[in-house]
Amino acid sequence: MAPGTGAHSRKPVVGVTGNAKWWSPSWFSIRLAVWLAGGQARRISVKHNWPISQIDALIVSGGDDIHPSLYGEEEAPKAHYDPDRDALEQAHIAWALKHGLPMLGICRGTQLINVSLGGSLHIDIRAKRKLTSNRGTVLPRKTAALRASSCLATVTRASRLRINSLHHQAIDELGKGIRIVARDLDGFVQAIEPEEECQWLGVQWHPEYLLYRPQHRRLFKWLVQQCSNNKPGN
């Protein structure tokens, strides 16, 4: 067998859930981020199938609002929902939690992890913002303060991060076994992780659009590195 081949040199497979659109900047950016981190990304959506049993880690990416019925609220006017995607991603989150797969939630993905564990969301935070702008941007124009003792702070090697913002919803009540590890200047939740072992991380911003900053690349590096600790033979 030639050097560099075989099961022991296989790159970890990272399943990336998201929308089913052909043009998806988030998917292409996450695929690059996973490749830079040493993994191989596989797209998962209602139109892109990949066996859940064949992934070593999971990224739940951003997108449309989660249907409010999942956390006991009513639909908002003019909101865009994708119940089929909600169901697909909830199934993948449940699998990851049950089987101990490393997982990274991004924006909507972080919110859905919280909802899947019994938490709730603020339907719309725009009127509640006082010190931060409602303007959506992929540029790092906001600040998140990180909890010093958190896994997130260890992974990013930071106490504060410059972040972007494309969301108008945010985590309200926490799901079971979750702790808040970052907030913005208005006090809105910007990151969560488990209270116990750090199997997953969830960030409200979009690190896939900030790959030119080492702190954000480290999130994907952490995810890929966790795969070798999760499954023998990787």
C-alpha positions in Angstrom: 0.0 0.0 0.0 1.4 3.4 -1.0 2.3 5.9 1.7 -0.6 8.3 2.6 -3.3 5.8 1.6 -5.7 3.7 3.7 -8.1 4.1 6.5 -5.6 5.7 8.9 -4.9 8.6 6.5 -8.5 9.3 5.5 -9.5 12.9 6.1 -12.4 13.2 8.6 -15.8 13.6 6.8 -17.7 16.6 8.0 -21.4 16.7 7.2 -22.7 20.2 6.6 -26.4 20.8 6.8 -28.0 23.8 5.1 -30.3 25.0 2.4 -30.8 23.2 -0.9 -30.1 26.2 -3.2 -27.5 25.8 -6.0 -25.9 29.1 -5.1 -25.1 28.9 -1.4 -22.1 31.2 -0.4 -22.3 29.7 3.1 -21.8 26.1 1.9 -18.9 27.0 -0.4 -17.2 29.0 2.4 -17.7 26.2 4.9 -16.4 23.7 2.5 -13.2 25.8 2.1 -13.0 26.2 5.9 -13.2 22.4 6.5 -10.6 21.8 3.8 -8.2 24.3 5.3 -8.7 22.5 8.7 -7.8 19.1 7.2 -11.2 17.6 6.7 -13.6 16.9 3.8 -17.0 18.5 3.7 -20.2 16.7 2.5 -23.3 18.8 1.8 -26.5 17.7 3.4 -29.9 19.2 2.6 -33.4 18.1 1.5 -31.9 17.7 -2.0 -28.4 16.6 -1.0 -28.2 13.2 0.6 -25.2 11.8 2.5 -25.6 8.9 5.0 -25.6 10.2 8.5 -23.7 7.1 9.6 -20.8 8.1 7.4 -19.9 11.4 8.9 -17.3 12.0 11.6 -18.5 15.5 12.6 -21.5 17.8 11.9 -21.8 21.5 11.0 -25.4 22.9 11.2 -25.2 26.1 9.2 -27.2 29.3 9.0 -30.3 30.3 7.0 -34.0 30.9 7.3 -35.8 31.3 10.7 -36.6 28.1 12.6 -40.4 27.5 12.6 -41.7 29.0 15.9 -43.9 26.0 16.6 -40.8 24.2 17.6 -40.5 26.4 20.7 -44.1 27.3 21.3 -44.5 30.5 19.4 -46.6 31.8 16.5 -45.4 32.5 13.0 -44.1 36.0 12.4 -45.5 38.1 9.4 -43.3 37.9 6.3 -40.9 35.4 7.8 -39.4 32.6 5.7 -39.6 29.1 7.1 -38.4 25.7 5.9 -40.0 23.0 8.0 -38.5 20.2 5.9 -35.0 21.6 6.7 -35.9 22.0 10.3 -36.9 18.3 10.6 -33.7 17.1 8.7 -31.4 19.1 10.9 -33.1 18.2 14.1 -32.6 14.5 13.2 -28.9 15.1 12.5 -28.5 17.1 15.8 -30.2 14.3 17.7 -27.8 11.7 16.0 -24.8 13.8 16.8 -25.8 14.2 20.5 -26.6 10.5 20.9 -23.5 9.2 19.2 -21.1 11.8 20.6 -20.2 13.4 17.2 -18.3 16.7 17.3 -20.7 19.4 16.2 -20.5 23.1 15.3 -23.6 25.3 15.1 -23.5 28.5 13.0 -26.1 31.2 13.5 -29.5 29.4 12.8 -27.6 26.1 13.6 -26.8 27.3 17.1 -30.4 28.4 17.6 -31.6 25.0 16.5 -29.3 23.1 18.8 -30.7 25.2 21.7 -34.3 24.6 20.6 -33.6 20.9 20.1 -32.6 20.7 23.7 -35.7 22.5 24.9 -34.7 26.1 24.7 -36.5 29.1 23.0 -35.7 32.1 20.9 -36.4 35.8 20.7 -38.6 36.1 17.5 -37.1 39.4 16.6 -34.4 41.3 18.5 -34.2 44.4 16.3 -36.3 46.6 18.5 -34.4 45.4 21.6 -30.9 46.5 20.4 -29.5 49.6 22.0 -25.8 49.5 21.6 -25.4 47.4 18.4 -26.6 48.0 14.9 -29.4 46.0 13.1 -27.5 46.2 9.9 -26.5 42.8 8.6 -22.9 42.4 7.4 -20.4 39.7 6.9 -17.7 42.1 8.1 -16.5 41.9 11.7 -18.1 45.0 13.0 -19.4 43.8 16.3 -17.7 42.5 19.5 -18.4 39.3 21.5 -17.0 39.0 25.0 -16.1 35.4 25.8 -16.4 33.5 29.1 -12.9 33.0 30.4 -13.3 29.4 31.6 -15.1 28.3 28.4 -14.1 25.8 25.8 -14.8 28.5 23.2 -12.2 30.8 24.7 -9.7 27.9 24.8 -10.3 27.0 21.2 -10.2 30.5 19.8 -7.4 31.6 22.2 -9.3 34.9 22.7 -11.2 36.7 25.4 -13.0 39.0 22.9 -13.7 38.5 19.3 -14.7 40.8 16.5 -17.7 39.2 14.8 -20.1 39.7 12.0 -23.9 39.6 12.2 -26.6 38.4 9.8 -29.3 37.5 12.3 -32.5 39.1 13.7 -33.3 36.3 16.2 -31.3 35.2 19.3 -31.4 32.6 22.0 -33.8 33.4 24.8 -34.2 30.5 27.3 -31.5 28.0 27.4 -32.0 24.3 26.5 -31.0 21.5 28.9 -27.4 21.2 29.7 -26.3 24.4 27.9 -24.3 27.4 29.1 -23.8 30.8 27.6 -20.1 31.5 26.8 -20.3 34.8 24.8 -22.5 37.9 24.6 -22.4 41.0 22.5 -22.6 44.6 23.8 -26.4 44.4 24.1 -26.2 41.2 26.2 -27.6 39.0 23.5 -26.2 35.4 23.4 -23.4 35.0 20.9 -22.2 31.5 21.7 -23.2 28.4 23.7 -21.6 25.1 24.6 -22.4 22.1 26.8 -22.2 22.5 30.6 -20.3 19.2 30.7 -17.8 17.8 28.2 -17.3 20.1 25.2 -18.7 17.8 22.5 -20.1 20.8 20.5 -19.9 24.5 20.1 -22.5 27.0 18.8 -21.8 30.5 17.6 -24.3 33.1 16.5 -22.0 34.7 14.0 -20.7 33.3 10.7 -17.0 32.2 11.1 -17.0 30.9 7.5 -16.9 34.5 6.2 -14.0 35.4 8.6 -11.4 32.8 7.5 -8.8 35.6 7.2 -8.9 35.8 11.0 -7.1 32.9 12.8 -9.4 32.9 15.8 -12.4 32.0 13.5 -10.4 29.4 11.5 -9.6 27.6 14.8 -13.3 26.7 15.2 -13.1 24.5 12.2 -9.7 23.2 13.1 -11.1 22.2 16.5 -14.0 20.4 14.9 -11.8 18.4 12.6 -9.3 17.6 15.3 -12.1 16.3 17.6 -12.8 13.6 15.0 -9.6 11.8 15.8 -10.7 11.7 19.4 -14.2 10.5 18.6 -13.7 7.4 16.3 -10.9 4.8 16.4 -9.1 4.4 13.2 -9.3 8.0 12.0 
